[in-house]
Amino acid sequence: MMRVRAADALLRTGARMSLSEPELLGLAEFVRPGAVCFDIGAAYGMYTYPLARLAGPAGQVHGFEPLPVPYRILEAGLRAAGARNVRVTNAALGSSSGWERLVLPYRFGLPIHGWAHLEKGLRRPGGKTLEVAVHTVDGVCELRELSRVDFMKLDVEGAELDVLDGAAWTIEQHRPALLLEIEERHLGKYGRSAGEVAGSLLDRGYHMHVWHRGRWSRTKEVTTRRRNYLFAIPGH
């Protein structure tokens, strides 16, 4: 785990310098040794490595990245780091299992991997697409016989409600903490709103927080000033 710890330390240093997401600094409050975590929309592993370090050898991190290039880079990096507690899958997560088209935006002739999004449900479909496998959180938990889920991070460019629908049993059974990127500009592509996403979890008894001045602070609304919101069950 030495190289995992080194990658984690580098990412957390970046978070303090605003080079990576500051919420990385607050993960330890919800991810402890032995934790089982999902990194949904893992990309190049900004959250995968810190989660692997926090969960430790007794824990598990299940990462999902549908795009082939980020997936290969992440998989190779984790292998080189000896992250034996991480299992990364070249797939998206959604409300049902199967195969779907993923839209990969381009700018100046180059792919913007961080803006890739599933075509299903888009109000105005279009653009370059590729076929990707799609699973559900509940299906993965059943297939991999997971007896607990402690933390889930979602960065799915507007498809949050679909992922949450596919995780309904897991959320009800295990009550994991959830860190979601919530932005109206992405949700609007699907005719969804930030209020719908936050409300779906608040109605289940979750409280919503933002990382502010070195701690998690409770909030009641999603604003354009922040992208990431943590949802946790009080006292859980």
matplotlib code that plots the C-alpha trace (Angstrom):
import matplotlib.pyplot as plt

x = [0.0, 3.0, 2.5, -1.2, -0.4, 2.0, -0.7, -3.2, -0.8, -0.2, -3.9, -4.6, -1.7, -3.3, -6.7, -5.1, -3.6, -7.0, -5.4, -7.7, -11.2, -11.1, -13.7, -10.9, -9.8, -13.1, -13.3, -11.8, -14.8, -16.9, -14.4, -12.7, -10.5, -12.6, -15.1, -16.6, -16.8, -18.1, -16.3, -18.8, -17.3, -13.8, -12.0, -8.3, -8.6, -8.8, -11.0, -10.0, -6.6, -7.7, -10.6, -8.2, -5.8, -8.6, -10.4, -7.1, -6.3, -9.4, -11.7, -12.8, -13.1, -15.3, -14.5, -16.5, -15.3, -17.0, -14.5, -11.7, -8.7, -9.3, -10.1, -6.9, -4.8, -6.5, -6.3, -2.6, -1.9, -3.7, -1.8, 1.5, 0.6, -0.3, -3.8, -5.2, -8.2, -9.5, -11.6, -12.1, -14.7, -14.9, -18.6, -21.1, -23.8, -27.4, -31.0, -30.8, -28.2, -27.4, -25.6, -26.1, -24.6, -22.2, -21.8, -18.2, -18.0, -15.2, -13.6, -11.0, -10.9, -10.0, -12.3, -13.4, -13.5, -14.8, -18.0, -19.0, -22.6, -25.1, -27.4, -30.4, -32.9, -31.2, -33.5, -31.4, -29.4, -26.4, -22.6, -20.1, -21.1, -19.7, -21.4, -20.7, -21.8, -24.1, -24.7, -26.7, -25.3, -27.8, -26.8, -23.1, -23.8, -25.7, -23.2, -20.2, -22.0, -21.2, -22.5, -22.0, -21.6, -20.3, -19.5, -20.4, -19.1, -21.0, -19.7, -22.0, -22.7, -26.4, -27.4, -27.4, -31.0, -30.6, -27.7, -29.6, -32.6, -30.3, -29.0, -32.4, -32.0, -28.4, -29.2, -32.2, -30.3, -26.8, -27.4, -24.0, -22.7, -22.9, -20.8, -22.5, -21.5, -24.7, -24.8, -27.9, -26.0, -25.6, -29.0, -30.8, -29.7, -32.0, -34.8, -33.9, -33.0, -30.7, -33.7, -34.9, -31.5, -31.1, -34.8, -34.6, -32.0, -33.4, -36.7, -34.9, -33.6, -30.2, -28.7, -26.8, -23.4, -20.7, -17.0, -16.3, -13.3, -11.9, -15.1, -18.5, -21.2, -24.9, -26.8, -30.3, -29.9, -27.7, -26.2, -24.0, -21.1, -20.4, -20.4, -20.0, -22.5, -22.2, -25.3, -25.2, -27.6, -27.3, -25.5, -24.9]
y = [0.0, 2.3, 3.6, 4.0, 6.1, 8.2, 8.8, 9.7, 12.1, 13.8, 14.2, 15.6, 18.0, 19.1, 19.5, 21.9, 23.9, 23.8, 21.6, 18.6, 18.6, 19.9, 17.3, 14.7, 16.2, 15.2, 11.6, 10.2, 11.2, 8.6, 6.1, 4.0, 0.9, -2.0, 0.2, -0.9, 2.0, 2.7, 5.2, 5.8, 7.8, 7.0, 8.7, 8.7, 7.9, 11.2, 9.6, 5.9, 6.2, 8.1, 5.7, 2.8, 4.2, 5.0, 1.6, -0.2, -3.9, -5.1, -2.8, -2.7, 0.0, -0.8, 1.7, 2.2, 4.1, 3.6, 5.4, 3.0, 5.4, 6.7, 3.1, 1.7, 4.4, 3.9, 0.1, 0.3, 2.8, 0.8, -2.4, -0.5, 0.9, -2.6, -1.5, -5.0, -3.7, -2.0, -3.6, -1.3, -2.1, -0.7, 0.2, 2.8, 2.5, 3.4, 2.4, -0.9, -3.3, -3.7, -1.8, 1.9, 4.7, 7.1, 10.6, 11.8, 15.6, 17.0, 20.4, 21.6, 18.0, 16.6, 14.4, 15.9, 12.7, 14.6, 15.6, 12.2, 11.2, 8.5, 9.2, 7.5, 10.2, 13.2, 15.9, 16.6, 13.5, 14.0, 13.8, 11.1, 8.0, 4.6, 1.5, 0.9, -1.7, -0.5, -2.1, -1.2, -0.7, -3.2, -5.7, -5.3, -5.8, -9.0, -10.4, -9.6, -10.6, -7.4, -7.4, -3.7, -0.5, 2.5, 5.2, 6.0, 8.8, 9.7, 11.9, 11.0, 14.3, 14.6, 10.9, 10.9, 10.0, 6.9, 5.7, 6.3, 4.4, 1.5, 1.7, 1.9, -1.4, -0.7, 2.8, 1.5, -1.5, 0.0, 3.8, 4.7, 8.2, 9.6, 12.3, 13.6, 16.1, 18.1, 20.7, 22.1, 22.5, 18.7, 17.8, 20.0, 17.9, 15.2, 17.5, 17.0, 19.5, 19.7, 19.9, 16.5, 14.9, 16.4, 15.9, 12.2, 11.7, 14.2, 12.3, 9.2, 10.9, 12.1, 15.4, 17.4, 19.0, 20.9, 21.0, 24.5, 25.9, 22.5, 20.8, 19.5, 22.1, 21.3, 23.0, 22.9, 23.9, 23.3, 26.4, 27.3, 28.1, 24.4, 21.2, 18.5, 17.6, 15.0, 13.2, 11.3, 9.8, 11.5, 9.4, 6.6]
z = [0.0, 0.1, -3.5, -2.8, 0.2, -1.9, -4.6, -1.9, -0.3, -3.6, -4.3, -0.8, -1.2, -4.5, -2.7, -0.2, -3.2, -5.1, -7.8, -6.9, -5.3, -1.7, -0.6, -0.7, 2.7, 4.3, 3.2, 6.4, 8.4, 6.5, 5.1, 7.8, 7.6, 6.3, 4.5, 1.2, -1.3, -4.8, -7.1, -9.9, -12.7, -11.5, -14.4, -13.7, -10.0, -8.2, -5.6, -6.1, -4.6, -1.4, -0.9, -1.3, 1.3, 3.8, 3.4, 3.8, 3.1, 4.8, 2.8, -0.8, -3.5, -6.5, -9.3, -12.5, -15.6, -19.0, -21.2, -22.5, -22.2, -18.6, -17.6, -19.0, -17.4, -14.1, -14.2, -15.1, -12.3, -9.7, -10.8, -10.6, -7.1, -5.9, -4.9, -4.3, -2.5, -5.6, -8.4, -11.4, -14.1, -17.6, -17.3, -16.4, -13.7, -14.2, -13.5, -15.4, -16.8, -20.5, -23.2, -23.9, -26.0, -24.3, -25.8, -25.8, -26.5, -28.5, -28.5, -31.0, -32.2, -28.8, -26.6, -23.3, -21.2, -18.1, -19.9, -21.3, -20.5, -21.4, -24.3, -22.8, -21.6, -23.2, -24.3, -27.4, -28.4, -30.7, -31.0, -31.2, -29.3, -28.3, -26.8, -23.1, -20.6, -17.9, -14.5, -11.4, -7.9, -6.6, -9.2, -8.5, -4.8, -5.4, -7.9, -5.8, -2.5, -0.7, 2.8, 3.4, 1.5, 3.4, 0.9, -2.7, -4.9, -8.0, -10.9, -13.8, -15.6, -15.0, -14.7, -10.9, -10.5, -12.7, -10.7, -7.5, -8.9, -9.6, -6.0, -4.2, -2.3, -1.4, -0.1, 1.9, 3.3, 4.0, 4.3, 2.8, 2.8, -0.7, -2.4, -5.5, -8.1, -8.7, -11.5, -13.2, -16.5, -16.7, -15.2, -17.6, -20.5, -19.1, -18.0, -14.4, -11.6, -8.7, -6.4, -7.6, -6.9, -3.5, -2.6, -3.5, -0.7, 1.8, 1.6, 2.7, 5.9, 4.6, 5.5, 2.9, 3.6, 1.8, 2.5, 3.8, 5.7, 6.5, 7.7, 6.5, 7.0, 6.7, 3.9, 2.6, -1.0, -4.1, -5.5, -8.5, -6.1, -5.5, -7.4, -4.7, -2.0, 0.7, 1.9, 5.2, 7.7, 11.1, 13.6, 11.1]

ax = plt.figure().add_subplot(projection="3d")
ax.plot(x, y, z, "-o")
ax.set_aspect("equal")
plt.show()
